[in-house]
Amino acid sequence: MERALQTNYGKMVRLGRLFKDGKTLIVAMDHGLESGVLTGLEKMRDAVKNVLVEGVDAVMVSFGAAKHIVDIIASKTNLIITIPNDEKFVIEALKMGADAVKTTYFGEIPLSNEMLKTFSRIAVECEKFGLPYLIELVPVDHSGNVIYEMSKVTMAARIGAEIGGDFVKIPYTGSYDSYRKVVESCFIPTVIMGGPKVESEYDVLKWVEDSVKAGGAGVAFGRNIWQHKTPSVMARAIGRILHSGLSADEVLREMKTIR
């Protein structure tokens, strides 16, 4: 009985949908909050339809965008809503049908006490309502450039776990060995961000392959999917690595046969 009382069944069910086989492919489409209209996201409903393929476990959008695409994704994939740094939005996202919420932070690591308190309040609210919390913590330097150095990314991942996040979105450190150390130091699942659009399909696919081999739980990619010339093909390819265990080379060969 005591164990049952301690189980958060809401989180268990929702995390089970997001990580059906222990891995997840999240298509990040919340960039309009910071950048307005980006190439590939001009028509949001069409952009979402283009990535609803086998292997995609969730789309991640802003609170406002969610209202306009929930009918498209219903019964097809899961919904992660990016919310402001305000715990009052947790219940609103839940009412919207969210399977998880995400907050975004690009800044100095470690966090200030104020930010620790802010994210901790959101974590507590998510726990109360059984809603998984994806916390994105991205270390940047004083010029705003993302820091990929292993020690900083490790610190970011661990802080996200200590705050009470259920999974954490962080930069990829660039190699199997360095990312393995990040994963080993974090007691919640880690997913890597995609960052700017990369021209080499192989490089993107290799990131996915190596990060998963290192123990990562998946990816939350945006521009490297929906700015691809055929978003559905790229999304499916990433899903094949994550969920079928294919290599980047194998997936690249598959991609060439369907073009």
FISEMI-795413 format. One record per residue (C-alpha): residue number from 1; residue in one letter; x, y, z. Coordinates in nm, 3 decimals, padded with zeros to 5 digits, always signed. Each point is the difference from the previous one (the first is absolute). Layout:
N
+-----+------+---------+---------+---------+
| pos | code |       X |       Y |       Z |
+-----+------+---------+---------+---------+
| NUM |    A |       X |       Y |       Z |
...
+-----+------+---------+---------+---------+
//
This chain:
259
+-----+------+---------+---------+---------+
| pos | code |       X |       Y |       Z |
+-----+------+---------+---------+---------+
|   1 |    M | +00.000 | +00.000 | +00.000 |
|   2 |    E | +00.277 | +00.244 | +00.091 |
|   3 |    R | +00.175 | -00.061 | -00.331 |
|   4 |    A | -00.325 | +00.053 | -00.192 |
|   5 |    L | -00.060 | +00.331 | +00.174 |
|   6 |    Q | +00.346 | +00.117 | -00.106 |
|   7 |    T | -00.056 | -00.085 | -00.368 |
|   8 |    N | -00.089 | +00.290 | -00.226 |
|   9 |    Y | -00.218 | -00.187 | -00.244 |
|  10 |    G | -00.064 | +00.303 | -00.218 |
|  11 |    K | +00.369 | +00.042 | -00.067 |
|  12 |    M | +00.045 | -00.374 | -00.046 |
|  13 |    V | -00.266 | -00.014 | -00.272 |
|  14 |    R | +00.116 | +00.311 | -00.183 |
|  15 |    L | +00.370 | -00.083 | +00.014 |
|  16 |    G | -00.088 | -00.347 | -00.126 |
|  17 |    R | -00.157 | +00.156 | -00.308 |
|  18 |    L | +00.298 | +00.228 | -00.059 |
|  19 |    F | +00.262 | -00.272 | +00.056 |
|  20 |    K | -00.175 | -00.310 | -00.130 |
|  21 |    D | +00.325 | -00.191 | -00.045 |
|  22 |    G | +00.216 | +00.215 | +00.222 |
|  23 |    K | +00.080 | +00.245 | -00.280 |
|  24 |    T | -00.181 | +00.305 | -00.131 |
|  25 |    L | -00.006 | +00.216 | -00.313 |
|  26 |    I | -00.139 | +00.343 | +00.074 |
|  27 |    V | -00.047 | +00.244 | -00.286 |
|  28 |    A | +00.062 | +00.343 | +00.151 |
|  29 |    M | -00.222 | +00.262 | -00.163 |
|  30 |    D | -00.014 | +00.266 | +00.273 |
|  31 |    H | +00.258 | +00.232 | -00.159 |
|  32 |    G | -00.255 | +00.271 | -00.077 |
|  33 |    L | +00.005 | +00.104 | +00.363 |
|  34 |    E | +00.350 | +00.140 | -00.046 |
|  35 |    S | +00.042 | +00.044 | -00.375 |
|  36 |    G | -00.344 | +00.071 | -00.144 |
|  37 |    V | -00.047 | -00.153 | -00.344 |
|  38 |    L | +00.274 | -00.238 | -00.113 |
|  39 |    T | +00.041 | -00.177 | -00.333 |
|  40 |    G | -00.184 | -00.327 | +00.029 |
|  41 |    L | -00.246 | +00.121 | +00.261 |
|  42 |    E | -00.185 | +00.265 | -00.202 |
|  43 |    K | -00.316 | -00.212 | -00.012 |
|  44 |    M | -00.009 | -00.174 | +00.335 |
|  45 |    R | -00.271 | -00.252 | -00.077 |
|  46 |    D | +00.173 | -00.113 | -00.319 |
|  47 |    A | +00.335 | -00.019 | +00.180 |
|  48 |    V | -00.150 | -00.227 | +00.265 |
|  49 |    K | -00.168 | -00.222 | -00.260 |
|  50 |    N | +00.335 | -00.043 | -00.176 |
|  51 |    V | +00.161 | -00.164 | +00.303 |
|  52 |    L | -00.280 | -00.232 | +00.109 |
|  53 |    V | +00.182 | -00.314 | -00.108 |
|  54 |    E | +00.090 | -00.330 | +00.160 |
|  55 |    G | +00.264 | +00.044 | +00.267 |
|  56 |    V | -00.098 | +00.350 | +00.113 |
|  57 |    D | -00.101 | -00.016 | +00.365 |
|  58 |    A | -00.103 | +00.361 | +00.060 |
|  59 |    V | -00.019 | +00.347 | -00.144 |
|  60 |    M | +00.104 | +00.286 | +00.225 |
|  61 |    V | -00.173 | +00.334 | -00.053 |
|  62 |    S | -00.084 | +00.320 | +00.184 |
|  63 |    F | -00.318 | +00.037 | +00.202 |
|  64 |    G | -00.154 | +00.219 | -00.270 |
|  65 |    A | +00.091 | -00.232 | -00.285 |
|  66 |    A | -00.134 | -00.301 | +00.187 |
|  67 |    K | -00.353 | +00.140 | -00.025 |
|  68 |    H | +00.026 | -00.003 | -00.378 |
|  69 |    I | +00.148 | -00.346 | -00.055 |
|  70 |    V | -00.151 | -00.229 | +00.264 |
|  71 |    D | -00.260 | -00.128 | -00.245 |
|  72 |    I | +00.276 | -00.104 | -00.242 |
|  73 |    I | +00.204 | -00.201 | +00.247 |
|  74 |    A | -00.285 | -00.159 | +00.195 |
|  75 |    S | +00.053 | -00.380 | -00.001 |
|  76 |    K | +00.310 | +00.042 | -00.222 |
|  77 |    T | +00.274 | +00.114 | +00.238 |
|  78 |    N | +00.057 | +00.160 | +00.339 |
|  79 |    L | +00.000 | +00.368 | +00.092 |
|  80 |    I | +00.265 | +00.188 | +00.196 |
|  81 |    I | -00.081 | +00.363 | +00.072 |
|  82 |    T | +00.274 | +00.254 | +00.063 |
|  83 |    I | -00.119 | +00.226 | +00.279 |
|  84 |    P | +00.128 | +00.326 | +00.151 |
|  85 |    N | +00.197 | -00.023 | +00.322 |
|  86 |    D | -00.320 | +00.011 | +00.202 |
|  87 |    E | -00.150 | -00.298 | +00.181 |
|  88 |    K | -00.355 | +00.125 | -00.066 |
|  89 |    F | +00.036 | -00.116 | -00.361 |
|  90 |    V | +00.039 | -00.365 | +00.105 |
|  91 |    I | -00.371 | -00.052 | +00.063 |
|  92 |    E | -00.087 | +00.194 | -00.316 |
|  93 |    A | +00.225 | -00.228 | -00.206 |
|  94 |    L | -00.161 | -00.302 | +00.162 |
|  95 |    K | -00.345 | +00.128 | -00.096 |
|  96 |    M | +00.131 | +00.040 | -00.355 |
|  97 |    G | +00.080 | -00.371 | -00.009 |
|  98 |    A | +00.377 | +00.022 | +00.045 |
|  99 |    D | +00.198 | -00.316 | +00.066 |
| 100 |    A | +00.285 | +00.211 | +00.144 |
| 101 |    V | +00.109 | +00.359 | +00.042 |
| 102 |    K | +00.336 | +00.154 | -00.074 |
| 103 |    T | +00.176 | +00.312 | +00.121 |
| 104 |    T | +00.287 | +00.163 | -00.187 |
| 105 |    Y | +00.318 | +00.143 | +00.147 |
| 106 |    F | +00.304 | +00.127 | -00.188 |
| 107 |    G | +00.238 | +00.163 | +00.243 |
| 108 |    E | +00.266 | -00.037 | +00.263 |
| 109 |    I | +00.051 | -00.336 | +00.169 |
| 110 |    P | -00.027 | -00.045 | +00.296 |
| 111 |    L | -00.334 | +00.172 | +00.038 |
| 112 |    S | -00.072 | +00.296 | +00.220 |
| 113 |    N | -00.201 | -00.062 | +00.315 |
| 114 |    E | -00.294 | +00.180 | -00.158 |
| 115 |    M | -00.004 | -00.234 | -00.302 |
| 116 |    L | +00.042 | -00.304 | +00.223 |
| 117 |    K | -00.309 | +00.104 | +00.195 |
| 118 |    T | -00.196 | +00.073 | -00.318 |
| 119 |    F | +00.069 | -00.339 | -00.160 |
| 120 |    S | -00.049 | -00.180 | +00.331 |
| 121 |    R | -00.350 | +00.148 | +00.034 |
| 122 |    I | -00.083 | -00.128 | -00.348 |
| 123 |    A | +00.138 | -00.344 | +00.088 |
| 124 |    V | -00.216 | -00.016 | +00.313 |
| 125 |    E | -00.310 | +00.105 | -00.197 |
| 126 |    C | +00.070 | -00.267 | -00.263 |
| 127 |    E | +00.035 | -00.260 | +00.274 |
| 128 |    K | -00.333 | +00.108 | +00.147 |
| 129 |    F | -00.186 | -00.049 | -00.330 |
| 130 |    G | +00.189 | -00.303 | -00.130 |
| 131 |    L | +00.140 | +00.189 | -00.300 |
| 132 |    P | +00.358 | -00.079 | -00.110 |
| 133 |    Y | +00.242 | +00.292 | +00.000 |
| 134 |    L | +00.262 | +00.041 | -00.273 |
| 135 |    I | +00.250 | +00.256 | +00.117 |
| 136 |    E | +00.226 | +00.152 | -00.264 |
| 137 |    L | +00.324 | +00.135 | +00.145 |
| 138 |    V | +00.248 | +00.131 | -00.255 |
| 139 |    P | +00.324 | +00.159 | +00.125 |
| 140 |    V | +00.112 | +00.306 | -00.196 |
| 141 |    D | +00.294 | +00.237 | +00.028 |
| 142 |    H | -00.014 | +00.376 | +00.052 |
| 143 |    S | -00.049 | +00.050 | -00.375 |
| 144 |    G | -00.296 | -00.234 | -00.009 |
| 145 |    N | +00.184 | -00.286 | -00.171 |
| 146 |    V | -00.097 | -00.352 | +00.101 |
| 147 |    I | +00.264 | -00.180 | +00.206 |
| 148 |    Y | +00.048 | -00.365 | -00.103 |
| 149 |    E | +00.282 | -00.072 | +00.244 |
| 150 |    M | -00.061 | -00.321 | +00.192 |
| 151 |    S | +00.033 | +00.137 | +00.353 |
| 152 |    K | -00.256 | +00.276 | -00.058 |
| 153 |    V | -00.249 | -00.227 | -00.175 |
| 154 |    T | +00.042 | -00.260 | +00.275 |
| 155 |    M | -00.071 | +00.267 | +00.260 |
| 156 |    A | -00.308 | +00.118 | -00.191 |
| 157 |    A | -00.139 | -00.352 | -00.031 |
| 158 |    R | +00.054 | -00.078 | +00.366 |
| 159 |    I | -00.158 | +00.326 | +00.113 |
| 160 |    G | -00.305 | -00.079 | -00.210 |
| 161 |    A | -00.030 | -00.334 | +00.175 |
| 162 |    E | +00.054 | +00.147 | +00.346 |
| 163 |    I | -00.271 | +00.262 | -00.059 |
| 164 |    G | -00.252 | -00.276 | -00.065 |
| 165 |    G | -00.016 | -00.020 | -00.377 |
| 166 |    D | -00.113 | -00.333 | -00.142 |
| 167 |    F | +00.227 | +00.032 | -00.303 |
| 168 |    V | +00.245 | +00.267 | -00.108 |
| 169 |    K | +00.083 | +00.159 | -00.334 |
| 170 |    I | +00.367 | +00.094 | -00.041 |
| 171 |    P | +00.260 | +00.061 | -00.273 |
| 172 |    Y | +00.184 | -00.296 | -00.149 |
| 173 |    T | +00.363 | +00.011 | +00.108 |
| 174 |    G | +00.130 | -00.123 | -00.335 |
| 175 |    S | +00.126 | -00.349 | +00.069 |
| 176 |    Y | -00.106 | -00.336 | +00.141 |
| 177 |    D | +00.258 | +00.009 | +00.279 |
| 178 |    S | -00.084 | +00.349 | +00.126 |
| 179 |    Y | -00.377 | -00.049 | -00.020 |
| 180 |    R | +00.027 | -00.334 | +00.179 |
| 181 |    K | +00.144 | +00.184 | +00.298 |
| 182 |    V | -00.290 | +00.247 | -00.009 |
| 183 |    V | -00.255 | -00.282 | -00.002 |
| 184 |    E | +00.174 | -00.190 | +00.280 |
| 185 |    S | -00.016 | +00.307 | +00.224 |
| 186 |    C | -00.373 | +00.059 | -00.053 |
| 187 |    F | -00.269 | -00.215 | +00.160 |
| 188 |    I | -00.281 | +00.102 | -00.238 |
| 189 |    P | -00.021 | -00.056 | -00.378 |
| 190 |    T | +00.194 | +00.243 | -00.218 |
| 191 |    V | -00.106 | +00.118 | -00.346 |
| 192 |    I | +00.221 | +00.210 | -00.224 |
| 193 |    M | -00.092 | +00.321 | -00.176 |
| 194 |    G | +00.064 | +00.044 | -00.370 |
| 195 |    G | +00.109 | +00.362 | -00.018 |
| 196 |    P | +00.044 | +00.181 | -00.333 |
| 197 |    K | -00.075 | -00.175 | -00.330 |
| 198 |    V | +00.288 | -00.225 | -00.107 |
| 199 |    E | +00.049 | -00.067 | -00.370 |
| 200 |    S | +00.144 | -00.350 | +00.041 |
| 201 |    E | -00.274 | -00.257 | +00.055 |
| 202 |    Y | +00.261 | -00.250 | +00.108 |
| 203 |    D | +00.132 | +00.228 | +00.276 |
| 204 |    V | -00.348 | +00.041 | +00.147 |
| 205 |    L | -00.072 | -00.373 | -00.017 |
| 206 |    K | +00.339 | -00.082 | +00.152 |
| 207 |    W | -00.075 | +00.229 | +00.296 |
| 208 |    V | -00.315 | -00.201 | +00.060 |
| 209 |    E | +00.177 | -00.334 | -00.031 |
| 210 |    D | +00.292 | +00.090 | +00.224 |
| 211 |    S | -00.213 | +00.170 | +00.266 |
| 212 |    V | -00.224 | -00.304 | +00.030 |
| 213 |    K | +00.297 | -00.237 | +00.014 |
| 214 |    A | +00.134 | +00.215 | +00.282 |
| 215 |    G | -00.321 | -00.058 | +00.196 |
| 216 |    G | -00.203 | +00.302 | -00.106 |
| 217 |    A | -00.378 | -00.030 | -00.015 |
| 218 |    G | -00.058 | +00.176 | -00.331 |
| 219 |    V | -00.020 | +00.338 | -00.165 |
| 220 |    A | -00.206 | +00.317 | -00.013 |
| 221 |    F | +00.084 | +00.129 | -00.349 |
| 222 |    G | -00.159 | +00.289 | -00.183 |
| 223 |    R | +00.171 | +00.167 | -00.294 |
| 224 |    N | +00.189 | -00.315 | -00.095 |
| 225 |    I | -00.338 | -00.161 | -00.065 |
| 226 |    W | -00.247 | +00.263 | -00.119 |
| 227 |    Q | +00.257 | +00.199 | -00.200 |
| 228 |    H | +00.105 | -00.317 | -00.181 |
| 229 |    K | -00.113 | -00.012 | -00.363 |
| 230 |    T | -00.225 | -00.294 | +00.092 |
| 231 |    P | -00.082 | +00.023 | +00.371 |
| 232 |    S | -00.190 | -00.328 | +00.007 |
| 233 |    V | +00.300 | -00.188 | -00.138 |
| 234 |    M | +00.240 | +00.147 | +00.254 |
| 235 |    A | -00.238 | -00.057 | +00.290 |
| 236 |    R | -00.053 | -00.361 | -00.101 |
| 237 |    A | +00.375 | -00.053 | -00.038 |
| 238 |    I | +00.072 | +00.127 | +00.352 |
| 239 |    G | -00.279 | -00.219 | +00.132 |
| 240 |    R | +00.159 | -00.304 | -00.165 |
| 241 |    I | +00.322 | +00.058 | +00.190 |
| 242 |    L | -00.177 | +00.057 | +00.330 |
| 243 |    H | -00.264 | -00.270 | -00.017 |
| 244 |    S | +00.139 | -00.263 | -00.238 |
| 245 |    G | +00.367 | +00.020 | +00.095 |
| 246 |    L | +00.126 | +00.078 | -00.349 |
| 247 |    S | +00.329 | +00.180 | -00.056 |
| 248 |    A | +00.039 | +00.338 | -00.167 |
| 249 |    D | +00.150 | -00.174 | -00.305 |
| 250 |    E | -00.290 | -00.243 | -00.029 |
| 251 |    V | -00.259 | +00.274 | +00.033 |
| 252 |    L | +00.175 | +00.220 | -00.255 |
| 253 |    R | -00.014 | -00.285 | -00.252 |
| 254 |    E | -00.371 | -00.040 | +00.070 |
| 255 |    M | -00.057 | +00.372 | -00.052 |
| 256 |    K | +00.159 | -00.016 | -00.345 |
| 257 |    T | -00.237 | -00.273 | -00.113 |
| 258 |    I | -00.316 | +00.200 | +00.077 |
| 259 |    R | +00.096 | +00.330 | -00.160 |
+-----+------+---------+---------+---------+
//
